[in-house]
Each structure stands twice: as C-alpha cells, then as structure tokens.
Amino acid sequence: MKIERLIKMANDISDFFNAESDKEAAAEGVRNHIIRSWDPRMRREIIAYLESDGSELSSLAKIAISKIPLPQ
C-alpha cells in the first residue's frame, strides 16, 4: 500500500479520537485501532515512515504510532 494512503488513514483515525479530552486515552485509542485493524505490513510501513520522517502525520498519530510494537 502506498505510504500516502497509510498517512491519510492514520490521520483520519487520529481526527476521530482527537475529540477525546484525555490525549493519552486518545493516543491509546488510535494505537489499539491500528493494531486491531491494520495488517503487519501496513504497521511496519507506518512505523518506518515515522522513524524516517513522519512530517505528514498529525501529532496524535505520531504519539500513537510510536507506541505500536514492530510486528514480527
């Protein structure tokens, strides 16, 4: 999948959870959603993007993705 699509998806998920007043809970919601819904290849790609650049990710997406363990 193209990284641009993954970035958009991560930011859209973050926009949904951003309504949560507790930003730690919001980040956990984004993290859990990505872990449950994305296949390991998608998770590896978005983690690699965050580690190499990450500039197009929202701040909430960056926090959430940084807490996702690298899939084996």
Z-matrix of the N, CA and C atoms (Angstrom, degrees):
N
C 1 1.443
C 2 1.529 1 108.19
N 3 1.305 2 115.81 1 144.01
C 4 1.464 3 119.99 2 -179.75
C 5 1.524 4 110.51 3 -68.70
N 6 1.326 5 115.59 4 140.66
C 7 1.463 6 120.69 5 -177.81
C 8 1.524 7 111.22 6 -61.53
N 9 1.324 8 117.81 7 -32.98
C 10 1.468 9 120.24 8 178.52
C 11 1.527 10 111.19 9 -59.71
N 12 1.307 11 116.69 10 -38.10
C 13 1.468 12 121.25 11 178.88
C 14 1.528 13 110.27 12 -68.74
N 15 1.317 14 117.29 13 -41.30
C 16 1.467 15 120.92 14 178.65
C 17 1.527 16 110.94 15 -64.73
N 18 1.325 17 116.38 16 -40.22
C 19 1.467 18 120.38 17 177.85
C 20 1.520 19 109.82 18 -61.26
N 21 1.335 20 116.60 19 -46.84
C 22 1.466 21 120.39 20 179.99
C 23 1.521 22 110.68 21 -61.22
N 24 1.326 23 116.63 22 -43.46
C 25 1.466 24 120.21 23 179.66
C 26 1.534 25 110.66 24 -62.09
N 27 1.322 26 117.36 25 -46.33
C 28 1.470 27 121.28 26 -179.35
C 29 1.524 28 110.67 27 -62.31
N 30 1.325 29 116.84 28 -41.81
C 31 1.461 30 120.21 29 178.85
C 32 1.527 31 111.58 30 -68.30
N 33 1.323 32 117.99 31 -37.25
C 34 1.471 33 120.98 32 177.14
C 35 1.531 34 111.03 33 -64.52
N 36 1.314 35 116.72 34 -42.77
C 37 1.471 36 120.65 35 177.21
C 38 1.530 37 109.31 36 -62.16
N 39 1.315 38 116.35 37 -43.06
C 40 1.468 39 121.12 38 179.22
C 41 1.523 40 111.22 39 -63.08
N 42 1.331 41 117.22 40 -39.90
C 43 1.470 42 120.34 41 177.62
C 44 1.524 43 110.70 42 -59.29
N 45 1.323 44 116.86 43 -40.59
C 46 1.465 45 120.86 44 178.88
C 47 1.524 46 110.83 45 -62.62
N 48 1.324 47 116.70 46 -48.86
C 49 1.465 48 120.58 47 -176.04
C 50 1.530 49 112.79 48 -78.24
N 51 1.318 50 117.92 49 -14.09
C 52 1.452 51 121.45 50 -178.51
C 53 1.528 52 112.59 51 -64.78
N 54 1.327 53 117.07 52 -18.31
C 55 1.466 54 120.38 53 177.11
C 56 1.531 55 111.64 54 -66.99
N 57 1.310 56 116.63 55 -19.34
C 58 1.468 57 122.35 56 177.52
C 59 1.531 58 108.92 57 -66.62
N 60 1.322 59 117.12 58 127.40
C 61 1.471 60 119.77 59 -178.67
C 62 1.534 61 112.36 60 -69.80
N 63 1.315 62 117.29 61 -31.45
C 64 1.463 63 122.07 62 177.28
C 65 1.530 64 107.81 63 -85.62
N 66 1.329 65 116.91 64 105.34
C 67 1.470 66 121.08 65 -174.10
C 68 1.526 67 112.67 66 -68.51
N 69 1.324 68 117.91 67 -27.08
C 70 1.471 69 119.56 68 174.28
C 71 1.528 70 109.93 69 -66.36
N 72 1.323 71 116.88 70 -42.01
C 73 1.467 72 121.36 71 177.13
C 74 1.524 73 109.97 72 -65.62
N 75 1.333 74 116.97 73 -38.05
C 76 1.459 75 120.81 74 178.35
C 77 1.529 76 110.28 75 -63.23
N 78 1.324 77 117.18 76 -46.19
C 79 1.467 78 121.26 77 179.21
C 80 1.524 79 110.56 78 -62.36
N 81 1.318 80 116.00 79 -39.57
C 82 1.476 81 119.88 80 178.28
C 83 1.526 82 110.49 81 -64.92
N 84 1.327 83 117.17 82 -37.59
C 85 1.465 84 120.93 83 177.27
C 86 1.519 85 111.54 84 -63.53
N 87 1.321 86 116.86 85 -43.69
C 88 1.468 87 121.24 86 177.98
C 89 1.529 88 109.33 87 -63.49
N 90 1.311 89 116.07 88 -47.86
C 91 1.477 90 121.39 89 179.82
C 92 1.518 91 110.88 90 -56.17
N 93 1.322 92 116.32 91 -50.60
C 94 1.466 93 120.21 92 -178.22
C 95 1.521 94 111.88 93 -63.24
N 96 1.320 95 116.83 94 -40.20
C 97 1.459 96 119.97 95 179.32
C 98 1.529 97 110.71 96 -61.74
N 99 1.326 98 116.54 97 -46.22
C 100 1.465 99 120.04 98 -179.68
C 101 1.526 100 110.71 99 -64.08
N 102 1.312 101 117.69 100 -42.97
C 103 1.473 102 120.42 101 179.68
C 104 1.525 103 110.75 102 -61.87
N 105 1.333 104 116.51 103 -43.17
C 106 1.473 105 120.57 104 -178.35
C 107 1.528 106 112.95 105 -72.48
N 108 1.323 107 117.41 106 -36.61
C 109 1.462 108 120.68 107 -167.02
C 110 1.528 109 115.28 108 -103.01
N 111 1.303 110 118.16 109 -22.08
C 112 1.464 111 120.55 110 -176.86
C 113 1.516 112 110.16 111 -99.46
N 114 1.334 113 116.00 112 142.41
C 115 1.461 114 117.71 113 176.81
C 116 1.535 115 109.46 114 -75.91
N 117 1.328 116 117.37 115 163.06
C 118 1.465 117 120.83 116 -175.05
C 119 1.533 118 114.34 117 -55.94
N 120 1.337 119 117.81 118 -35.52
C 121 1.471 120 119.47 119 179.31
C 122 1.523 121 110.99 120 -63.57
N 123 1.323 122 116.60 121 -41.31
C 124 1.463 123 120.87 122 179.25
C 125 1.523 124 110.23 123 -64.19
N 126 1.330 125 116.44 124 -43.24
C 127 1.472 126 120.14 125 179.55
C 128 1.522 127 110.83 126 -63.75
N 129 1.338 128 117.61 127 -42.76
C 130 1.465 129 120.62 128 178.24
C 131 1.528 130 110.91 129 -60.39
N 132 1.331 131 116.67 130 -42.02
C 133 1.465 132 120.55 131 -178.61
C 134 1.526 133 112.01 132 -65.09
N 135 1.331 134 117.78 133 -43.76
C 136 1.469 135 119.53 134 -177.79
C 137 1.530 136 110.57 135 -71.86
N 138 1.329 137 118.18 136 -34.46
C 139 1.463 138 121.26 137 175.66
C 140 1.529 139 109.76 138 -64.86
N 141 1.327 140 117.01 139 -44.32
C 142 1.464 141 120.94 140 178.64
C 143 1.524 142 110.57 141 -62.55
N 144 1.330 143 116.62 142 -39.15
C 145 1.464 144 119.76 143 178.17
C 146 1.527 145 110.50 144 -63.75
N 147 1.322 146 117.05 145 -44.83
C 148 1.464 147 120.36 146 178.63
C 149 1.524 148 110.36 147 -59.61
N 150 1.324 149 117.61 148 -42.94
C 151 1.461 150 121.55 149 -177.65
C 152 1.526 151 112.66 150 -70.65
N 153 1.337 152 117.54 151 -28.29
C 154 1.467 153 119.88 152 -177.43
C 155 1.520 154 113.37 153 -93.64
N 156 1.324 155 117.58 154 -29.07
C 157 1.463 156 120.63 155 -176.28
C 158 1.524 157 109.20 156 -151.58
N 159 1.308 158 116.81 157 -76.29
C 160 1.459 159 121.84 158 176.42
C 161 1.515 160 115.23 159 74.78
N 162 1.318 161 117.54 160 4.07
C 163 1.466 162 120.64 161 -171.68
C 164 1.530 163 114.46 162 -64.07
N 165 1.318 164 117.77 163 -25.24
C 166 1.463 165 120.03 164 -177.69
C 167 1.529 166 113.03 165 -91.94
N 168 1.314 167 117.49 166 -1.97
C 169 1.464 168 121.01 167 178.21
C 170 1.525 169 110.02 168 -84.82
N 171 1.321 170 115.84 169 144.34
C 172 1.462 171 120.04 170 174.55
C 173 1.528 172 108.93 171 -67.44
N 174 1.317 173 116.54 172 161.75
C 175 1.469 174 119.49 173 -178.93
C 176 1.525 175 110.94 174 -62.10
N 177 1.336 176 117.57 175 -38.48
C 178 1.462 177 120.13 176 178.60
C 179 1.528 178 110.86 177 -66.08
N 180 1.324 179 117.12 178 -40.95
C 181 1.471 180 120.45 179 177.76
C 182 1.523 181 110.49 180 -62.15
N 183 1.331 182 117.23 181 -41.02
C 184 1.472 183 120.56 182 178.98
C 185 1.526 184 111.22 183 -60.41
N 186 1.321 185 116.35 184 -45.11
C 187 1.468 186 120.30 185 179.71
C 188 1.517 187 110.23 186 -62.00
N 189 1.336 188 115.78 187 -48.14
C 190 1.469 189 120.27 188 -177.51
C 191 1.525 190 111.58 189 -63.08
N 192 1.314 191 117.02 190 -46.44
C 193 1.470 192 120.75 191 -177.42
C 194 1.523 193 110.86 192 -66.32
N 195 1.319 194 117.35 193 -32.96
C 196 1.462 195 119.61 194 178.95
C 197 1.525 196 111.99 195 -65.70
N 198 1.333 197 117.28 196 -17.76
C 199 1.466 198 122.08 197 -179.20
C 200 1.533 199 113.29 198 -97.70
N 201 1.325 200 116.34 199 1.95
C 202 1.475 201 120.59 200 -179.99
C 203 1.518 202 108.51 201 -87.44
N 204 1.328 203 117.40 202 126.70
C 205 1.473 204 118.50 203 177.09
C 206 1.525 205 109.90 204 -69.70
N 207 1.315 206 116.42 205 144.80
C 208 1.458 207 121.54 206 178.63
C 209 1.525 208 108.98 207 -66.12
N 210 1.347 209 117.31 208 122.91
C 211 1.474 210 119.64 209 179.23
C 212 1.522 211 110.95 210 -64.45
N 213 1.303 212 116.23 211 147.40
C 214 1.461 213 121.62 212 178.76
C 215 1.499 214 111.73 213 -80.71
